């Protein structure tokens, strides 16, 4: 074919040829594989779980009311009463009563849409920091919030201010703005930082405003003061106040330019409480002007936070703040914030809060009142580390950690950093549905170091998913972690989930899933669909942590970007070969499944190693690396893959573009199913359409079974569509691999 792309017409969503191809391909697939609602019992089982699935309302703490009760917030959506969602509140005592929780609606988006005749979409709320709120008595309750609403889900938002004391929108001099590309935060109760195209016609390359303005309550926004100017090459700009007085620190004002997906520049100054007020406020009288902003001399790809009087720097690359002093990528370093801001990085005293090793990384950390909880991945198992803020907010001390990492996910959310060291801990794993605990980091500084207890006020279970524990039979499953050796000798961990007592005769239908890109980590996830459609049938499920992901930090990700992309392919091949060598399966009983970047990985195995597996499912795949920019690929894809419009294409991109690497000399390939959607915002369906059409044309005279399904309705029911595609894919994979397994077992008996 040369450089000519004869299938480019399939990129046009509204084109007659593309629509005809999709409709024809869908009919062929339904004829060959069957339509799940009418042919698959798996479909109804998955749909029943999705439609009846108990969901734990995710919560945050608004504060403590006058009677001492904890007030919790939640944004809730369901398919019946609140498809658009409702923002609501309850008490902790009521939340603990799972069957009889009493909720008070604050903003009912469905009702608001009906009343105003506008299809509003909730885009979140920005709280007024308690330290900047004179109406919050003793910092016990947040009183105001800025709510963002989008008309029919567009990129523009309307801003409305909400009052928690009246449970209604603010009536007098509210901070309301009409629709625009607007980013907003409180500087104080009566002053906002606003970045909006309502005032700025110059936009960044990502379509965001380049300016920050200060807007005083009760004044005309069009006359607000310009305080910060970014550049058109930026992605976005931002400004905020970080008040650390509750941790014996100071107030820091931050201005930021977002340069790229993982790159920012910061300017910071320490200010007095009066500096958060408008310049004409009487309280500003006699107060000296704030100092000038100083550029924060940290790497562009570092993330920063203030905790007490400390500047905490999370490194994504190696950093040498001065000669003879170097910190490794993935490390979390802290330094005195005031001296660093004023005098720069040289001659400062640095401390390392977290030092990664070859097998560990800090996924995230969260600051309670005077403790930091660090969620650590240790060989892709989870544990927590606890640091205490001491010496008037000037030093951190490691006070304890989980002794034994577990094969599960730990999700940490601080309850109320102003008031306590408590945190919500949500845990889940391959065979364990979500459980929410209320824990106390300060207990880690006690003699017994138990942050969670079964009963009592020192930490306890708050909620656990009940219905999902019966979705599939999890008690009889065994979860193991194993290691495969990649081509270059690198250890590649993978998780193996199977029924206890599974016979290792090489003939187990085995499904291998991987992702391998964009720093995305795979780990223990509770999936009812996988349990119902695969594990309950006796299938073996495998999840591989290949390079390109983020399982071991930035190095693991960068090991398979751009010209090193082939490493992720070598890794999944190594895991597949290890499964075969371990007598779990043989190539004919091994299936591959991956979506998005995982679809790219699966497709590369498909074109390069058809001898290695028996069936594959490739979902929402990125396949044409030559034209991904024209197919709505975001800027982050250029950072990940390289630029196909430059020399990168010839140097390395074309080597991992499966659309361009189909070997037509191969006589037989395993069956493969491609699934995608015309309404998906992540990957254009043109990738999959072109790949399948090309496979069909090249397969004449060869045995290359390839199936295609594309969801063509943008407004389809999410639960039904998910159940449709999940059952279609799992049934296809299991039927194919199980049939192959039966043939192999018959051969063994015959011998």
N, C-alpha and C positions, 0 to 999 in steps of 0.2 A: 504493500500500500504506500510505501514511502512516507512522506510527511503529510499526504492528503488524508483528511478525516472525512470519510464518506458517510459517517453517521452523525454528523454535527447537527443535522436537522432535528434530531431527537432531543436537543437541548431546549427547544422552544415549547414551553408548557401549553401554549394556546394553539400551537400549530396542528393542522389536521393530520399530518403524518405521525406526529408524536402521539396524539390522542388515539389514532387508529392502532398504533403499535401497542400501546398500553392495554387497550380494550381486548385486542386479539391475544396478547400474551397472558392476560388474566384468565381469559376463557380456556386457553390451552392448559394452564396450570390447574384450574379447578377441575377440568376433565381428567387430567392425569393423577392428581393428588386428592381430589375431593374437596368440597366446600365444607369447612369445619362445622358450621351450625347444623348441617344436615347429616354429616358423615362421621363426626368425631365426638365421642363421649368426653374427651379431654376438654373440648371447648366449653361445655356446660359446667364442668367442674371448676375450671379456672374462672369463668364468668361468675359463678355463684360466690366464689371467694371474694372476687373484686367488688361485687355489688353488695355483699353482706359484710365485707371486711371491717372489722373494728379498727378504728384509727385512734391513736393516742393524741389528744389535743396538745400541740406544742405550746408551751407557755413561757412567759417572762413575767417578772415581778414589777408591778407598778409602784408598790410601796406598802406602807403600813398605815391603816386608817386610825381614827381617833380612839377606837375601841381596842386597838392592838392587833387586829386581824390583818393577815397578809392578803393583799389584793393582787390577783393574777390577771394577765392579759393573754388573749388568744385570738388569732385570725383563723376562721373555720370555713371550709367549703365542703359541700356534699352535693350529690346528684339530684336531690329532691327539693329541700326547703331553701338551700343557699348555694346554688351553682356558681354565683359570682362571689359569694363569701360574706361573712359577717364578722366585724371586730367586736369583741365582747369581753366581759370581765366576770370574775368570780372570786371566792376566797379559797385559801388553801384547804380549809376544812371541808368545803363543799367539793373541791376538785378531787379529794381523796375518796369521796363516795362516788365510785365510778358509775353506778346505776342511777344515781339521783342528783347529779351535779346541777346546781342552779346557776344559769348564766344570765347576765344582764347585757342586752345588746347596746352597743355604743354607736356603731355605724353599720347599718344593714345595706350593703351595696346593691342587692337586688331591689330593695324597697326604694332606695335613692334613685336607681335607674328608672324604675317605674314612675315615681313621682315627677321626675324631671324630663322623662321622655328621651333619655340619653343612655346608651349602653356603656356604663362606666366599668372600668377594670381597676381593681385595687393595685397600687404600685408601692405600698408601704407607708410607714410613718416614721418621722424623725422626732425624737423626744427632746424636750427642753431639759438640759442638764440641771440636776437639782442644785448644784453649787451656784448656778446663775439665776436661781428662782427664789426671790424673796417671799413668794406665797407658799413655798414648801417649808413648813415649820420643822426646824431641826433636821432638814434634809430627809424627811420620812416619806414623802409622797411626790411623785412627778405630777405636775398640774397642767401642762400644755404639751401639744404635739402638732407637728406639721404633716398633714396627710396629702399624699400624691394620688391623684386619680387620672386615669388615661381614658380618653374617649375611644371606645372600641379597640383598645389595645395598641394604639399608635405610639410612636416614640415621644410624643409630646405629653405633658402632664399639666393638670390644673392643681394648684396648691390651695388648701383650705386649712385654717387653724382650728384645732379642737381643744375644748376645755374639759378636763376630767372632773373638775369641781361641780360643773353643771351638767355633765354628760351630754354636751351639745356643742355645736360649732360656736366659736367666739362671735359675739354679736357687735361689740363695740371696738372699733378700730382693729379689725382682724388683719392678720397677715395672709391675705388672699391674693392669688395671682391667676390670671387667665391662662389658657393653654399655651405652652411654649416648651422649648428644650431647656428645662430649668432644673438646676441643682441647688439645694437650699439647706441651711443649718442655722441654729440659734447661736448668736454671739452672747446675748443675754436675753432676758425676757422681752425686752422692747427693742432689740437690734438684731437684724439678721445678716448673714452672709448669703448673697444671691449671685448665682451664675446663670444667666438666662439670655436667650436670643430675643427676648422682649426689649432688651436694652442694647444688645450687641449684635450687629450684623455680620461681624467677622467670626467665622466658625473654624474649628480645628478640622484636621483631616478625617476625624470620626464624626463630624457634624455637631460638635458641642461648642458652646460659647467659649471665648478666650479670656473673658474678664470676670472679676469678682467685684461686687459692689456691696456697700453697707447700706441697709435700708432701715430707717427709724420708724417705729410704729406711728401711725397717724399722718405720715407724710406721703407725698406723691412719689411712687417708685421711680418714675421717669427722671426724677431729680436726685436720685440716690448717688452717693459718693463712690467714685471708682477707687479701689484700694489695691488691686492686683491685676496684672496683664500678662497672659501667657502668649504663646506663639501658635500660628496656624499649623505648624508641624506637630504640635502636641496632640494627644488623644483627648485630654480634658484638663481642667484646672479645678482646684478646690481650696477651701479655707475652713478652719475650725478652731475652736478653743478647747484645750484639754486642761481641765481644772483638777489638780492633784492635791488640793488642800485637805481632803479627807484622808490622805495618806501622808500627811505632814510635809507635802511638797508645795509647789507653787502653781501658778496659772501660766500655761504656755499657749501662745497663739501661733498657729501653723498655716503657712501658705504652700501650695503644692502644684507642681506641673507634672501630669502623667505623660511621660515621654513615649512609652510603649506598653505592651501587654504586661511586662515585668520590669518596668523601669520608671523611676520618678526622681524628681529633684524637690528638696524641701528647704524652706526658709522659716526660721523660728525666732521668736523673742519671748522673754519672760515679761509678764504684765501684772499690774495690780488689779484688784477687783473693780476699781472705778474705771479702769480702761476698757472694760467690757460694755460700759454705758455709752450713749451717744455723747458727742462732744459738747452739746449744749445742755446736758443734764446738770442740774445744780450740784449733784454729788461730785462732778468733775472739777468744780471750782477749787482752785488752789492746788490741784494735783498736777505734778509735772507730766510732760508728755511721755509716752512709752518709748523705750529705746528703739533703735532701728532694727530691722530684720537682719539676721545673719544666715548665710547659706550653710546648711548642715553638710559637713564634709564627710559623707558616707557614700559607699558605692551606689550607683544608680539603681542596681537591682536588689538593694537591701530594703527591708521593711523596718519601720521604726515605731516605737511606742514609748510613752512616758509612764513610769511607775514610781510614785513618790518623787524623789529628787534625782531619779535615774533615767538615763536615756538607754533604752534596750534596743539593740540592733540585731536583726535576724539576717544572716548572710546567705545569699544565693551563690556567691562566688568568693574566692579568696580575697582577703582584705589586709593590706599593710598600712595601718594608720601612721606609722613612722618607721624609720630605718631600724631593722633588727627585730621588728615585732610584726608577726603575721598570724592571722586567724584563718582557719580553714573554712571552706564553703560548708554550709549547713550548721555552723556554730551560731550560738546566740550569746552575744557579748553585751555587757553593760558598763556604763561609765557615768561619772557625775555630769548631769545634764548642764548645769550652769557653767561649769568650767569649759566643757566641750563647745557649747554654743558661743561663749565669749572669746575663748582663746584658741579654738581649733583642736585638732586631734593630737598634736605633738605634745610630748611630756605629760600625758594624762595617765592615770592609773586605771587599767582595764581589768575587768573580771570576766571569766567565762561562766555563764549560767549553765549552758548545755553544750557539751562537746560530742558531736556524732562519732560513731565508730563505723567500721565497714558494714555492720549489720543493723545499725540503729539510726533513727532520725526523729526529730521532734516535729510531729504533724502540726501542732498548734499549741499555743499557751494562752491562759486566761487569768486575768488578775482579779482576785477577790479583794476584800478590804486591805488585808496585809499578808496575803499569801498568793503565790502564783502556782497554778496547776498546769503542768506540762503533759500533754498527751503524746506518748512516745510509741513509735513502732520499733519493736525489737525482733528482728528477723520476721517481720510482717505479723508478729503477734503484738498485742496491745498491753501497755502498762502505763501507770501514772507516776509522775515525779512531783514532789511538793517543795516549794521554796518559800521561806519566810522573809518578809521585808522587815529589816531591823534598823537600829541606830537612826531613828527619826527619818526613815525613808531613804537611807543612804547605802544600805548593804543588803544583799540577799544571801540566805543560808539554806542549803539543802537539808531538809529535816526528815526526809523519808521517801520511799518509793514502794510500788508493788514488788514483791519478791519474785513472783512467778508470772511472766507474760502469758496471756491467754489468747486462744484463737477466737477472737471476737473483736468487735468495734467498740471503742469508748468515745462517746461524744459528750463533751463538757460544755456546760453553759452556766456562768456565774449567776447566782440568784439575785444578789443585790450588793454591788461593790461598795456602795456608800455605807451599808449597815452591817455586813457580816462577811464571814468566810465560807458560807455555804455555797454549794453548787448542785445543779441538776446533773446527774450522770445517766445517760441513756446508753444501754448496752444491747448488742444483738450479734448473732453469729449465723453460720450456715444452717444450724439446726435449732437455733434459739431465737424466738421472736423478741421484739423490742420490750425492754423493761426500763422504767424510769425510777431512779433512786434519788433521794434527797440526802446529800452527804455534807460533811463539814471538814474543810481542809485543816482547820486548827487542831483537829484530833490527831493529825499525823505528828504533831509536836508534843503529844502526850506519851505516857509510858507504854500503852498498849497499841498505839498507832493504827487504830481501826476507824476509818472515816465513814464506813457504812455499817449499820447494825440492823438486824431484822426487826427489832421493836425499839420503842423508846424515842426520846426527842433528839438523840445524838446522830440520827441518820437512819433512814428506813426506805423500804420500797413504797413508791407512791402509786404507780400504775404498771400494769403488765398486760400485753395483748393476750386475750384469752382465746378468741375464735380461731386465730391463725395457728395456734398450737395443735389444732385438730385438722388443719388443712391437709397435712400429709403426715405419714408415720415417721417422726423424727427420732423417737427413742431407740429405734433399732439401727440407727445410722452411726457410722464410724468416721471421724474426721482426722486425717493425718496430714502432716507436712513432710514433703520429701524434697530432695535436691537432685537436679540434673546437671550434667557438665556440658556447657556449650562448646562450640568448636574451638574457641580460644582459651578454654579452661575455666571460664567464669562459672561460678555456682549459680544456678537458676532455680529458686524455690518454686514449688507448686503445692497446692492443696488438693487432696484426694478425698472425696466423699463417696462412701459406698455402704451397702448393708453389711452388718457384721456377719462374718462367716462366708463372705463372697468367695466362690471357688476361683482360684487363679489358674485358669486353663487357656488363657489367651483369647477367649471368645466372649468376653463381656462387652456388650454395647457401651462404649465409652465416649463421652462428650468433652472435648477440650476447648476451653474458652480463654481468650487472652485479649489484651488491648494494646499495650506497647507504644504509647505516644503521649505527647503534650504534658508529661509529668503527672498523668492521672494514675492513681494507685488503685489496684484491685485488692480486695480483702474480704473477710467473712461478711457475707450479706445474706439475710433471710429472704428467700424467694419462694413464695407459695407455688408459683407457676412451675419452677424447676422441680420442686418437691413432688407436685402432683403429676406432671407430665414426664418426668424422667426418673427420679429416685424411687418413687413408689412402684415403678415398673421393674425395678431391679437394675437400672442403668447406673453406671459409674460416672460421676461428675468431677471434672478436673478444672482448676483455675490456675493459670500459670502467670507468674510475676516477671514477665520478660522486660528487658531493658527498653528504655524509651518512656516507661512509666515513672512514677515518683516514689516507689516503694522504699528506696534507700536514699532518697534525697536528690539534690541537683545533679550529682555525678551519674546516678543511674539513668536519669532522664537524658542528659547530654551525651551519654554513651551511644545513643541511637538516633541522633538528629542529623539532618542534612546528609553529608557523604557517609555517615556511619549508620544509616538507616538499616542496612543489611543485618546489623547485629540482632535486631528484634526477630528477624526471620530465622537466623541461626539458632536463637534461643528457643523459639516454639518448636522448631525441628528437633532440637535436643530433648525437650520435654516429651514430644511424641515418641522418639526413639527410646527414651527411658521407660515409658509406659509399656512399650512393646517388649523391651528387654526384661521388664519386671513381671511379665506374663499376665498383665492386666488385660491386654487386648492384642490384637494383631492389626495390621493396616486396614484390612477389610471391615473390622468392627470398631474402628476409630473414626469419630466424627469431629469436625471443627465448627466452631460458631464464634462470630465476632461482629460487632456493630461499629459504625463510624470509622475511627482509625483502626479498630479491631477488624472491620470489614476489609480494609486495605491489607491488613496482615493476612487474613484468611485467603484473600484473592491472590496474594503473592505466593502462598504455599500452593494454592491450586494451580497456578501457571508453572511453578518451578519444580514441585514435588508431588505430582499426581499419584505416585506409587505409595505415598505415605499414609493415605487415609481412605475411608470408604464412602463418606458423604460429607457435605458442608452446607452451612447456612451463612450467607453473607448479607448483613442488614445495614441499610442506610450507608452504603460503602463509598469511600473516596477511592476512585479507580483511575481517572484520567489526570495524571499529574502534569500533563502538558498544558491543559486548559482549566485548571482548577480556579485560577483567578477570574476567568470569564464566567465560571459557574458559581459565582457568589462566594468563593472561598475568602474568608477574612484575612486580615494582615497577619494574624498569628500563624497561619499556615505557611507563609513565606519564611518566617523565623524557624519553623519546624522542618519544612521540606527543602527550602531553598527557593530561588526565583527562577521559574521556567523560562522567563523572557530574557534571561542572561546566560552566561556560560555554564551556570549550574545545571542546566538541562543536559548538556552533553557530558559534563563531568561526572554527575552521579544521579540526578533525578530520574532519568529515563530507565536506570537500572532497577528501580523499585516502582515503576508505573505499570501495574498489571495489564492495563488496557493496551499497552504497547509491547508486551512481552509474551503474548500467546504463541506458543510453539505449535504450528500447524502440522508438524511431522509426527506428533503424538497420536497414536491410533485410538487410545482409550483413556477416558478420564472418569473419575467418580462422579456421581450425580451431585448437582449443586443447586441450591435455591437462593435466589436473590429477592430480597424484600425491601421496599422503600415507600415513600409517600410524597405526593405532589405538594402537600402542605407542610412538609418538614422544613424548618428554618435553619437546620444545621448543615445538611448536605443536599445539594441539588440532585433530583432523581435522574438527571441526564447522565450521571456517572454510570448508574446501573443499567439504564436503558441501552446505552451505547455498547457496554460490555456484553450484554446478553445478545443483542442483535449481531454483534461481531462473532460471538461464539457460534451462534446458529449458522451464520454464513460459512464459517471456516470448518464446521463440523460435518459438512456433507461427505458421506462415505465413511465417516468415523463414528465411534460410539462416545458421544459427549452429551449426556443428558443434562440440560440446563433449564431451570424453571424460573419464572418471574412473576412476582405479585406486587402491584403498586396500589396503595389506597388512593382513590381519586376524589374523595369527598373531604373537603377541608373541615366541615362541620360535623363529622361523624362522632358517634358516641365513643369516648376514650376507652371505657371499660370493654365494650364489645369489640372495638378494633384491636385492643391489646390481646384480648382472649382469642380473637380470630387468627392473628399473626402468630401468637405463641403456640397455639394448638397446631396450626398448619406446619410450622417449622419443627416442633418437637415430634409430631406424628411422622412427618417425612423422614427425619433423622432416625427415629427409633425403628420404624418399619424397615428401612433400608439396612441398618446395622444389625438388627435382630435377625433378619432374613439371612444375612451373610454369616452370622454366628451359628445359626441352625445348620447351614450348609457345611460349615467347618466341623461342627460337632458330629454330623453324620459321616463325614469323611474319616474322622478319628475313630468312630465306632466300626466303620467298615474295615479299617486297617487292623 
